[in-house]
C-alpha cells in the first residue's frame, strides 16, 4: 500500500505543472507506464529483487519529479501537448 502511495505521489508531483486536466491525465498514464517498464526490467535482471527496491530504483531512474514538473510546465501548451513526455521522459 505504501508503495502505491510513493509512486502516486511521484506521479502527481511530476504532472502537477501541466495546466490542462486531460493532458495531465494522459501524461501521468504514460509516465506510469514508463515506471512499470523500468520495474519490469529490474525484475528481469534481478529476479529476486524486492518490490520496494524495484520501485525505489525505478523512481530514482525517472529523476526528480520537481525538475520534470518544471520542464513539463514550460512545455505544456495545448498545441504542443502531444510531445510532452516524448521530449522529457
Secondary structure, DSSP 4 states (H G I P E B T S, - for coil): -HHHHHHHHHHHHHHTT--SHHHHHHHHHHHHHHHHHHHHHHHHHSTT--HHHHHHHHHHHH--HHHHHHHHHHH--TTTGGGHHHHH-
